Amino acid sequence: MPETQVLQAFLRRIMKLLWDEYRRNGYWPEGFLRIFPRTWAEGTAAKAHSTFSVDTGDYSPALEPETVPVDQHDEKKLPTQAPGRYLLTQKLHAGPVHAAVRGKSLAISAGHHTLVCHFALEGELLIVSREEFEELVEESVPGNNKNAGKASRLRSFKVSPDYIDSGARARRADFKINILAAIVLEEHAIIITDFNRLSEIHVLSSARVFAEKDFEPGSEMWNTRLWSCSRSGPDWIVETDAALAYLDSWRCKVLRENTLTPILDVLLEPDGPGAGIGQHLANDLLFEAALHPDMPSVCLCRDDALYSELRALIPRFMAKFIDPLYFQRCDSIPNTKNPFSFNSIADNNFRATYVRVYRKNEVRVSADLYNLYQSRGLLDPSHVVGTPYTGTWTPTELQYKILAVQFFKNSENNRYHIIRAQPPPTWPNVHVKASPFEGISHVGFATTLGPASFFEPMQNNGDRQVTPNKCLFVRCLFIVGPVPHPPQ
């Protein structure tokens, strides 16, 4: 699932595009929204799922009175009386494009409308030229569902064989893409894709054109409508002070209610204190904090020292993913004109440098962190977590130690850690039996983690040797510093 580390890369791609077009043309780029209901999921009798929702606000279709033809397959998915039908029937005006991220959601404005995306497990944001976009969406075809009837309803767009690189693992004749929605600019298009159709898109409409100020934390739009479809708490990157206050408020509630939910599970709750944190970041964060994933929340919150350490760590941990070096290493621009090319260097860099224990067989532990684990007895199998450690240990003089990672399977949230000490018998629902697992460097061509590892680029992933403990670098174009604001 795309988490903060991926959402920030998506945002940086958008801002780079906007600034490149501004410098080239001398005015801030404008775009308009297009939606493609023919590609949206239907859900099943057993499990409902809705791709699309809309907040019309004070918008009236009379603001954009010109109409356009509606594709017959879109017509079936979004019929006449359906909410948001006007997004299909009206010719939507272009307007200034602005973007922001909060938690696991990304918002992009275009005129009277703003597209808010939650990328679920495999959703991706890609930037293609306007010519490439028009070619991609010219005609839809039945999707890949084994049921012919469903395939006809759950449609896809066919990708030309020209977009399959010569070195790809398989030159497929039936390469398809599910474009759920797009923001169309003069020279490019920002497309939202998802090969398994689980992403969710929410559209806000307004009688006035959305402005840059609407995307500033604390604005009226930010605090009311912009993120209304998300249950996320304050974002750790753009709302750090509010996120810290939210964390403190959560602590008070935990102490008041004696909450026993493990800290890992709390970080993954939609409305918990871990905005933007998913399974990858939750496991890696707790590893860097030297905290057991199964520790009950109340045990953490009762310990002033442990709580203060975690409180100080989270902002630093999350800030890595807006560091210019992160974008240079992990979201560089491939030296190709193919928008679907796989960036193997960025992918290797991400897995080697920005994944610590999650789905890793071993981890390089710095001397300071290794000694912290030792001092707390966390590497001693005879010790009980949370009790004073009386064993003997010697600080390492090496720069780092390489330790094996243990995997503990959970029906919802898997655990990865290096702790060998035993959880106290008073902790409920602890995981004590490690399971064998296949590390991230051995999964072949499956999508994994990071800004480069998504279905469409993976189709262009050629055979290669993965070197999990080495970081590769490439000279590339990237923006440094904070995301800049458009000119006034």
Residue pairs with C-beta under 8 A, 6 or more apart in sequence:
1 104
1 119
1 120
1 121
1 278
1 279
2 10
2 104
2 119
2 123
2 124
2 278
3 104
3 276
3 277
3 278
3 280
3 281
4 101
4 103
4 104
4 236
4 237
4 276
4 277
4 281
4 318
4 321
5 280
5 281
5 321
5 326
5 330
5 350
5 354
5 450
5 451
6 119
6 450
6 451
7 101
7 104
7 105
7 106
7 119
7 276
8 101
8 237
8 321
8 322
9 321
9 327
9 330
9 331
9 451
10 101
10 106
10 125
10 451
11 99
11 100
11 101
11 106
11 483
12 327
12 331
12 478
12 479
12 483
13 125
13 127
13 331
14 97
14 99
14 108
14 125
14 127
14 190
15 99
15 479
15 483
15 484
16 477
16 478
16 479
17 29
17 127
17 185
17 188
17 190
18 28
18 29
18 97
18 99
18 486
19 479
19 484
21 29
21 185
21 186
21 187
21 188
22 28
22 29
22 486
22 487
25 186
28 96
28 97
28 486
28 487
29 96
29 97
29 185
29 186
30 94
30 95
30 96
30 97
30 110
30 111
30 185
30 186
31 94
31 95
31 97
31 110
31 111
31 183
31 184
31 185
31 186
31 190
32 92
32 93
32 94
32 95
32 110
32 111
32 183
32 184
33 87
33 92
33 110
33 111
33 113
33 115
33 181
33 182
33 183
33 184
33 203
34 92
34 137
34 181
34 182
34 183
34 184
35 52
35 74
35 78
35 84
35 87
35 88
35 180
35 181
35 201
35 203
36 74
36 137
36 140
36 179
36 180
36 181
36 182
37 52
37 73
37 74
37 77
37 78
37 88
38 71
38 73
38 74
38 76
38 77
38 140
38 155
39 140
39 143
39 154
39 155
39 156
39 157
39 178
39 179
39 180
39 197
40 51
40 52
40 77
40 154
40 180
40 197
41 49
41 50
41 51
41 154
41 197
41 198
42 49
42 150
42 153
42 154
43 49
43 50
49 198
50 200
51 180
51 197
51 199
51 200
51 201
52 78
52 84
52 200
52 201
52 202
52 203
53 83
53 84
53 200
53 201
53 202
53 203
53 229
54 83
54 84
54 87
54 202
54 203
54 204
54 205
55 202
55 203
55 204
55 205
55 225
55 228
55 229
56 83
56 84
56 205
57 204
57 205
57 206
57 207
57 225
58 206
58 207
59 86
59 112
59 113
59 205
59 206
59 207
60 207
61 86
61 89
61 90
63 93
63 112
63 207
64 86
64 90
64 91
64 92
64 93
64 112
65 90
66 90
66 91
67 89
67 90
67 91
68 89
68 90
68 91
70 88
70 89
71 140
73 140
73 153
73 155
74 88
75 88
76 153
77 153
78 84
78 85
78 88
79 85
84 203
86 205
87 113
87 203
87 205
92 110
92 111
92 112
92 113
93 111
93 112
94 110
94 111
95 109
95 110
95 111
95 112
95 209
95 210
96 109
96 111
96 209
96 210
96 211
96 212
96 486
97 108
97 109
97 110
97 183
97 185
98 108
98 109
98 210
98 211
98 212
98 214
98 215
98 486
99 106
99 107
99 108
99 109
99 215
100 106
100 107
100 215
100 222
100 226
100 238
101 107
101 235
101 237
101 238
101 276
102 222
102 226
102 227
102 230
102 232
102 235
102 238
102 239
102 275
102 276
103 227
103 230
103 232
103 233
103 235
103 275
103 276
104 118
104 119
104 230
104 232
104 275
104 276
104 278
105 116
105 117
105 118
105 227
105 229
105 230
105 232
106 116
106 117
106 119
106 125
107 114
107 115
107 116
107 117
107 215
107 226
107 227
108 114
108 115
108 117
108 183
108 190
109 115
109 210
109 214
109 215
110 183
110 184
110 210
111 209
111 210
112 205
112 206
112 207
112 208
112 209
112 210
113 203
113 204
113 205
113 206
113 210
114 203
114 204
114 206
114 210
114 214
114 226
115 181
115 183
115 192
115 201
115 202
115 203
116 201
116 202
116 203
116 204
116 226
116 227
116 229
116 230
117 123
117 125
117 181
117 192
117 199
117 200
117 201
117 202
118 199
118 200
118 201
118 202
118 229
118 230
119 125
119 192
119 194
119 199
120 194
120 196
120 198
120 199
120 200
121 196
121 198
122 194
122 195
122 196
122 198
122 199
122 447
122 454
122 455
123 180
123 192
123 193
123 194
123 198
123 199
124 192
124 193
124 194
124 454
124 455
124 456
125 190
125 191
125 192
125 193
126 190
126 191
126 193
126 339
126 340
126 456
127 188
127 189
127 190
127 191
127 339
128 136
128 188
128 189
128 191
128 339
129 187
129 188
129 189
129 339
130 184
130 185
130 186
130 187
130 188
130 189
132 189
132 339
133 182
133 184
133 188
133 189
133 191
135 160
136 157
136 159
136 177
136 179
136 191
137 157
137 179
137 182
139 157
139 158
140 155
140 156
140 157
141 155
141 156
141 157
141 158
141 176
142 148
142 151
142 152
142 154
142 155
142 156
143 150
143 151
143 154
143 155
143 156
143 176
143 178
144 151
144 156
144 174
144 176
145 151
145 154
154 197
156 176
156 177
156 178
157 176
157 177
157 178
157 179
158 174
158 175
158 176
159 175
159 176
159 177
159 340
159 456
161 171
161 173
161 175
163 175
163 338
163 339
163 340
163 460
164 171
164 172
164 175
164 340
164 459
164 460
165 336
165 338
165 341
165 342
165 460
165 462
167 460
167 462
168 459
168 460
168 461
168 462
169 445
169 459
169 461
169 462
169 463
170 459
172 459
175 459
177 193
177 195
177 456
178 193
178 194
178 195
178 197
179 191
179 192
179 193
180 192
180 193
180 194
180 197
180 199
180 201
181 191
181 192
181 201
182 189
182 190
182 191
182 192
183 189
183 190
192 199
192 201
193 455
193 456
195 455
195 456
200 229
202 228
202 229
204 210
204 225
204 226
210 221
212 485
212 486
213 219
213 221
214 221
214 222
214 226
215 221
215 222
215 226
216 222
217 235
217 238
217 239
217 242
230 270
231 270
231 271
232 270
232 271
232 275
232 276
233 243
233 246
233 271
233 272
233 273
233 274
233 275
234 242
234 243
234 245
234 246
234 275
235 243
235 275
235 276
236 243
236 275
236 276
236 277
236 314
236 315
236 318
237 276
237 318
237 319
237 321
237 322
240 315
243 273
243 275
243 314
243 315
244 311
244 315
246 273
247 273
247 311
247 314
248 311
250 266
250 272
250 273
251 301
251 307
253 259
254 297
254 298
254 301
255 298
255 301
255 302
258 298
259 266
259 296
259 297
259 298
260 296
260 297
260 298
260 428
261 296
261 297
262 293
262 294
262 295
262 296
262 297
262 429
263 286
263 291
263 293
263 295
263 296
263 297
263 300
264 282
264 283
264 286
264 293
264 294
264 413
264 415
265 412
265 413
266 272
266 273
266 274
266 297
267 273
267 274
267 277
267 282
267 285
267 286
268 274
268 277
268 278
268 279
268 282
268 413
274 281
274 282
276 318
277 285
279 358
279 413
279 414
280 355
280 358
280 359
280 449
281 317
281 318
282 293
282 413
283 293
283 356
283 357
283 358
283 414
283 415
283 416
283 417
284 317
284 355
284 356
284 357
284 358
285 313
285 314
285 317
286 292
286 293
286 417
287 356
287 357
287 363
287 416
287 417
287 418
288 313
288 317
288 356
288 369
289 309
289 310
289 313
290 369
290 372
290 373
290 376
290 378
291 300
291 306
291 310
292 378
292 385
292 417
292 419
292 421
292 423
293 408
293 415
293 417
293 431
294 415
294 423
294 427
294 429
294 430
294 431
295 385
295 386
295 423
295 427
296 427
296 428
299 386
299 427
300 306
300 307
300 310
301 307
320 326
320 354
321 354
322 482
324 478
324 479
324 480
324 481
326 354
327 478
327 479
328 473
328 476
328 478
329 346
329 349
329 350
329 353
329 471
329 473
330 346
330 349
330 350
330 353
330 354
330 450
330 451
330 452
331 346
331 451
331 452
331 478
332 343
332 345
332 346
332 474
332 476
332 477
332 478
333 476
333 477
333 478
334 341
334 342
334 343
338 460
340 456
340 457
340 459
340 460
341 457
341 460
342 452
342 457
342 458
342 459
342 460
342 461
342 462
343 452
343 457
344 452
344 461
344 462
344 464
345 472
345 473
345 474
346 450
346 451
346 452
346 474
347 450
347 452
347 453
348 466
348 467
348 470
348 471
348 472
349 471
349 472
349 473
350 449
350 450
350 451
350 452
350 453
351 440
351 441
351 448
351 449
351 450
351 466
351 468
352 467
352 468
352 469
352 470
352 471
352 472
353 471
354 450
355 440
355 449
355 450
356 363
357 363
357 405
357 416
357 417
357 418
358 416
358 440
358 449
359 416
359 437
359 439
359 440
359 448
359 449
360 405
360 416
360 439
360 440
360 441
360 468
361 404
361 405
361 437
361 439
361 441
362 402
362 403
362 404
362 405
363 402
363 403
363 405
363 418
364 400
364 401
364 402
364 469
365 373
365 400
365 401
365 402
365 403
365 418
366 399
366 400
367 395
367 396
367 397
367 398
367 399
367 400
367 401
370 396
370 400
370 401
370 403
371 395
371 396
373 379
373 418
373 419
374 393
374 395
374 396
375 389
375 393
376 389
376 421
377 383
377 385
377 387
377 389
377 391
377 421
378 385
378 418
378 419
378 420
378 421
379 403
379 418
379 419
379 420
379 421
380 389
380 391
380 420
380 421
381 420
381 421
381 422
382 391
382 422
383 389
383 391
383 421
383 422
384 421
384 422
384 423
384 424
385 419
385 421
385 422
385 423
385 424
386 424
387 424
403 418
404 418
405 416
405 417
405 418
406 416
406 417
406 418
406 419
406 434
407 414
407 415
407 416
407 434
407 435
407 436
407 437
408 414
408 415
408 416
408 417
408 431
408 433
408 434
408 435
409 431
409 435
410 431
415 431
422 432
423 430
423 432
439 468
440 448
440 449
440 468
441 466
441 468
442 466
445 458
445 461
446 458
447 453
447 454
447 455
447 458
